[in-house]
Amino acid sequence: MKNKYLFRVFPYPGIETVCWESWDFERQQLTLPDGRKVCLDNMQAAFVRYCYRKQCEYHQHAPHMGDRIFQTFKVKTV
């Protein structure tokens, strides 16, 4: 696993392939690759919003719906 931190915060299989179309901003709900919908806690939702802001800053526009949520998030593996 390349992003151990990501899997500790989001303990769901396939989380790194989730795209922006799977994220419901109003409900703070994520649709996982297996079709399950999960409501994120405040820390997880804040992290997704952080990734959104970072992608906006990097690309100078909002992410496209097919873009992966965590594509620009870089972490050090432990």
C-alpha angles and dihedrals in degrees: 000000000000098000107044092165091054091055092048091054094039108030094187125118114248094015094140091061094055114121131208092258086067093059122088107202096193098049096032086231128148126204109216124214090259090057098255117137116218128186110225123225119239095268093050093046091049089052092052090049088050090054089049092053092046092052090048091052094045098046097031089232139059116286117266117250093250094052118109115249096225100036096112097040111109121190136174111246114231 
